[in-house]
């Protein structure tokens, strides 16, 4: 018997004539992630609407990695064996023994599926023969057809039989690289990592850009964002990180522009920087973590004025989410603890006492008309730090 993991997908299976493109991309992304995370002795291939990983390593480690790769709806650990009832029984018993750190389940059943019709036994016969023998081998475990603790799946496919039990739910979605390229504005806070993750899960290739308040404030946020991206890169969620220091430009805005408009002017400057990076990276959109009404800069009027600074699409995956929903997702994807650490934030640098909530474009453009914004953009990007993950 060979150890295997079977990767199941749902949405990709609905892609019709384009399905092969999505399957190949998912297979490539899984292979890349396994290699980047130190797995060596494995092989991948597509079988019957699944991706098969044959390996000599730790199934649990592979499951925990693959479940976080966009496109993977569910991943199961088990064995590949010969197309004989005896081999299926042996593999099923092995699945039973390895159910949960040596603990046997309280109940089980066998669910067989025969895709290779040349095999002489049909699904019902496989259920009876394999299930009966496993029950004889483990009489202390109850056979239960409805909601058993362990469902041992047996799939007879051309080239072999696949027997598995342990499954973990994946993030689903579409494989990264199938939805175009975007630049995601990434802070060390709770919202923007969730926003980036949401776009990667929809198949976008993501280049992250972090705007730091350094050198006016300390650079803790840069280290937190790098750690977030380091973790995301394990699953292929981000391919580059730009760290752009804008503190001194924010200081000049604070000194030369109306106090109420500072935050909007900061945001417009960041959008222009993001668009410049997007053009260089051949990305088609900017992604932010904004949520309608969450802070003063995120009213409809202010978002409209901020949008007007660029001529590129701006995606806001979290626009209709409240803080608790975003926090719950941050906990789920593993960014909440990092995002909860204290770090100076460029968005709150020189925060006005009463920020504008309903900005008018003509007054904003008047406030920034004498600022050397294009020169600032060139200088900031020239001095930026770029970390490449792909």
C-alpha positions in Angstrom: 0.0 0.0 0.0 1.1 3.5 -0.8 0.2 6.5 1.4 -2.0 9.0 -0.4 -3.9 12.2 0.0 -6.9 12.9 -2.3 -7.7 16.5 -3.0 -11.4 17.2 -3.7 -12.7 20.3 -5.3 -16.2 21.6 -6.0 -16.3 24.9 -7.8 -13.6 23.8 -10.4 -15.9 20.9 -11.3 -18.4 23.4 -12.7 -16.1 25.0 -15.2 -17.1 23.1 -18.3 -14.6 23.3 -21.1 -12.2 25.4 -19.0 -12.1 22.8 -16.2 -8.8 21.3 -17.3 -7.1 24.7 -17.1 -8.3 25.1 -13.4 -7.3 21.6 -12.5 -3.8 22.0 -14.0 -3.3 25.2 -12.1 -4.5 23.7 -8.8 -2.1 20.7 -9.4 0.8 23.1 -10.1 0.0 25.2 -7.0 -0.1 22.2 -4.7 3.2 20.9 -6.1 4.8 24.3 -5.6 3.6 24.6 -2.0 4.7 21.1 -1.1 8.2 21.8 -2.4 8.4 25.2 -0.7 7.5 23.5 2.6 10.1 20.9 2.4 8.2 17.8 1.1 10.3 15.8 -1.3 9.1 12.2 -1.8 5.7 12.8 -3.5 4.0 12.6 -6.8 0.9 14.3 -8.1 -1.6 13.4 -10.8 -5.3 14.0 -11.7 -7.7 11.1 -11.3 -11.5 11.0 -11.7 -12.2 14.6 -10.7 -9.6 14.6 -7.9 -5.9 15.3 -7.5 -3.9 12.4 -6.1 -0.9 12.9 -3.9 1.2 9.8 -3.4 3.8 10.3 -0.7 6.2 8.7 1.9 5.7 11.4 4.5 3.3 12.4 7.2 -0.3 12.6 5.9 -1.4 14.9 8.7 1.2 17.5 7.8 0.2 17.3 4.1 -3.5 17.7 5.0 -2.8 20.7 7.1 -0.9 22.4 4.3 -3.1 21.5 1.4 -6.4 22.5 3.1 -5.2 26.1 3.1 -4.5 26.2 -0.7 -7.3 28.0 -2.6 -9.2 25.6 -4.8 -9.1 22.7 -2.3 -12.5 22.0 -0.9 -11.6 18.9 1.1 -8.5 16.7 1.5 -8.5 13.0 2.6 -5.7 10.8 3.8 -5.6 7.1 3.1 -4.0 4.4 0.9 -3.7 3.3 -2.7 -3.8 -0.5 -3.0 -4.4 -3.2 -5.6 -7.8 -3.8 -7.1 -8.6 -6.8 -4.9 -11.1 -7.2 -2.1 -8.3 -8.5 0.2 -6.2 -5.4 -0.5 -9.1 -3.1 0.2 -9.8 -4.8 3.5 -6.2 -4.5 4.5 -6.2 -0.8 3.6 -9.6 -0.3 5.4 -8.2 -1.9 8.6 -5.2 0.4 8.4 -7.5 3.4 8.1 -9.4 2.2 11.2 -6.2 1.7 13.2 -5.0 5.2 12.4 -8.3 6.9 13.0 -7.3 9.3 15.8 -3.9 8.9 17.3 -4.6 5.2 17.9 -8.1 5.6 19.3 -10.7 3.5 17.5 -14.0 5.2 16.4 -17.2 4.3 18.2 -18.9 3.6 14.9 -18.1 3.2 11.2 -19.4 2.3 7.8 -17.9 1.6 4.3 -18.9 3.8 1.3 -17.7 2.3 -1.9 -17.8 3.8 -5.4 -16.8 1.9 -8.6 -15.6 4.1 -11.4 -13.8 1.3 -13.2 -16.6 -0.9 -14.4 -14.3 -3.8 -15.4 -14.0 -4.6 -11.7 -16.2 -7.6 -11.1 -17.8 -6.4 -7.8 -20.3 -3.5 -7.8 -20.4 -0.8 -5.1 -22.9 -2.7 -2.9 -20.9 -5.9 -2.9 -17.7 -4.0 -2.0 -19.5 -2.3 0.9 -20.7 -5.7 2.2 -17.4 -7.6 1.7 -15.0 -4.9 2.9 -17.3 -3.6 5.7 -18.0 -7.2 7.0 -14.3 -8.1 7.2 -13.4 -4.8 8.9 -16.3 -5.4 11.4 -15.0 -8.9 12.1 -11.5 -7.5 12.7 -12.8 -4.8 15.0 -15.9 -6.2 16.8 -15.8 -3.5 19.4 -16.6 -0.9 16.8 -20.3 -0.6 15.9 -21.5 -0.6 12.3 -23.7 2.5 11.8 -25.1 3.5 8.4 -26.3 7.0 9.5 -23.7 9.6 10.7 -21.0 7.2 11.8 -17.9 8.6 13.5 -15.7 7.1 10.7 -16.8 6.7 7.0 -14.3 4.6 5.2 -14.4 5.5 1.5 -13.4 2.9 -1.1 -13.0 4.1 -4.7 -12.2 1.7 -7.5 -10.6 3.7 -10.3 -8.7 2.5 -13.3 -5.1 1.8 -12.1 -5.9 1.0 -8.5 -8.2 1.3 -5.5 -8.2 4.2 -3.1 -9.2 3.8 0.6 -9.4 6.7 2.9 -11.1 8.0 6.0 -9.7 11.1 7.5 -10.8 14.3 5.7 -10.3 18.0 6.5 -12.3 20.8 5.1 -10.3 23.1 2.8 -10.7 26.8 2.0 -12.4 26.1 -1.3 -12.6 28.8 -4.0 -10.4 28.9 -7.1 -6.7 28.2 -7.7 -4.4 31.3 -7.3 -3.4 32.5 -10.8 -6.7 31.8 -12.5 -8.3 35.2 -11.7 -5.8 37.8 -12.9 -3.3 39.8 -10.9 -4.0 42.5 -8.2 -2.1 44.7 -5.8 -3.4 44.5 -2.3 -2.8 47.3 0.2 -1.7 45.4 3.4 -1.5 46.9 6.9 -0.6 45.0 10.1 -4.2 45.4 11.2 -7.1 42.9 11.2 -9.0 43.9 8.0 -6.5 44.0 5.1 -5.0 40.5 5.6 -8.5 39.1 5.4 -9.2 41.2 2.3 -6.0 39.9 0.6 -6.9 36.3 1.6 -10.4 36.7 0.1 -9.0 37.8 -3.3 -6.4 35.0 -3.3 -9.2 32.5 -2.6 -11.0 33.8 -5.7 -8.0 32.9 -7.8 -6.2 36.3 -7.9 -2.5 36.4 -8.0 -1.6 38.9 -5.2 1.2 41.4 -4.9 1.0 43.0 -1.5 2.1 46.6 -0.7 2.6 47.9 2.9 2.7 51.6 3.6 4.8 52.2 6.7 4.9 55.4 8.7 8.6 55.1 9.1 10.9 57.0 9.6 8.4 59.2 11.5 7.3 56.2 13.6 9.0 52.9 14.3 9.0 50.1 11.9 7.2 47.3 13.9 4.4 47.2 11.4 6.8 46.2 8.6 7.9 43.1 10.6 4.4 42.1 11.3 3.3 42.4 7.7 6.3 40.4 6.6 5.4 37.7 9.0 1.8 37.7 7.7 3.1 37.4 4.1 5.6 34.7 5.1 2.7 32.6 6.4 0.5 33.4 3.4 3.3 32.4 1.0 3.3 28.8 2.3 0.0 28.4 0.5 0.8 30.5 -2.5 -1.4 33.4 -1.5 1.1 36.1 -2.1 4.0 36.4 -4.6 5.6 39.7 -3.6 5.6 42.2 -0.8 6.5 45.9 -1.3 7.3 47.9 1.8 7.0 51.6 1.1 7.9 54.2 3.7 5.7 57.3 3.5 6.0 58.9 6.9 7.9 61.9 5.8 5.4 62.6 3.0 2.6 62.3 5.5 4.4 64.9 7.7 4.5 67.3 4.8 0.8 66.8 4.1 0.0 67.4 7.7 2.1 70.7 7.7 0.8 72.0 4.4 -2.9 70.9 4.0 -6.2 71.4 5.9 -6.3 69.3 9.0 -9.7 67.8 8.3 -8.6 66.4 5.0 -5.4 64.7 6.1 -6.6 61.1 6.1 -8.2 61.5 2.7 -5.1 63.0 1.3 -3.0 60.2 2.8 -5.3 57.6 1.3 -5.3 59.2 -2.2 -1.5 59.2 -2.0 -1.4 55.5 -1.1 -3.8 54.7 -3.9 -1.6 56.5 -6.4 1.5 54.6 -5.1 -0.5 51.3 -5.3 -1.5 52.1 -8.9 2.1 52.8 -9.8 3.2 49.5 -8.4 0.3 47.8 -10.1 1.3 49.2 -13.5 4.8 48.0 -13.0 3.6 44.5 -12.0 1.0 44.4 -14.8 -1.8 44.1 -12.2 -5.3 45.1 -13.2 -6.8 46.2 -9.8 -6.1 47.6 -6.3 -7.5 45.7 -3.3 -8.2 47.3 0.1 -9.5 46.2 3.4 -12.1 49.0 3.7 -15.5 48.3 5.2 -18.3 50.8 4.7 -18.7 53.2 7.6 -16.1 51.5 9.8 -14.0 54.7 10.1 -14.2 58.3 8.9 -12.3 57.6 5.6 -14.7 54.8 4.7 -18.0 56.7 4.1 -19.4 56.6 0.6 -18.4 60.2 0.0 -14.9 59.7 1.2 -14.4 56.4 -0.7 -15.6 58.1 -3.9 -13.1 61.0 -3.4 -10.3 58.5 -2.7 -11.2 56.4 -5.8 -11.0 59.5 -8.0 -7.2 59.6 -7.4 -6.7 56.6 -9.6 -8.1 55.2 -12.9 -7.8 51.6 -12.0 -10.4 49.2 -10.5 -10.5 49.2 -6.7 -11.8 46.0 -5.1 -13.1 46.0 -1.5 -14.0 42.4 -0.5 -15.0 43.4 3.0 -17.1 46.4 2.1 -20.4 44.9 3.5 -18.8 43.1 6.5 -18.9 44.2 10.1 -15.9 44.1 12.4 -17.0 40.9 14.2 -17.3 39.1 10.9 -13.9 40.2 9.8 -12.4 39.3 13.1 -13.9 35.8 13.0 -12.4 35.3 9.6 -9.0 36.6 10.7 -9.0 34.0 13.5 -10.0 31.3 11.1 -7.2 32.0 8.6 -4.6 32.5 11.4 -3.8 36.2 11.1 -5.6 37.6 14.1 -2.8 37.1 16.7 -0.3 38.9 14.5 -2.8 41.7 13.6 -3.6 42.2 17.3 -0.1 43.2 18.2 0.5 46.9 18.8 2.3 48.7 16.0 2.4 52.4 14.9 -0.1 52.8 12.0 0.6 55.2 9.1 -3.1 55.8 8.7 -3.3 57.3 12.2 -0.2 59.4 11.9 -1.0 63.1 12.6 -4.7 62.1 13.0 -7.0 65.2 12.9 -9.2 65.9 15.8 -12.3 66.1 13.6 -11.6 64.2 10.3 -13.8 65.0 7.3 -16.6 62.5 6.7 -18.2 63.9 3.6 -15.4 65.3 1.5 -15.9 67.2 -1.8 -13.6 66.4 -4.6 -13.0 70.0 -5.6 -11.8 70.9 -2.1 -9.6 67.9 -1.9 -8.0 68.5 -5.3 -7.5 72.2 -4.3 -5.7 71.1 -1.1 -3.2 68.8 -2.9 -2.7 70.8 -6.1 0.6 72.3 -5.0 2.0 69.1 -3.6 4.8 67.4 -5.6 2.9 64.1 -5.6 4.6 62.6 -8.7 8.0 63.3 -7.3 7.0 61.8 -4.0 5.7 58.7 -5.8 9.0 58.2 -7.7 11.1 58.7 -4.5 8.9 56.4 -2.4 9.0 53.6 -4.9 12.7 54.0 -5.6 13.4 53.6 -1.9 10.9 50.8 -1.3 11.9 47.3 -0.3 10.7 44.3 -2.3 10.4 40.7 -1.0 9.8 38.0 -3.6 8.1 34.7 -2.6 7.4 33.0 -6.0 
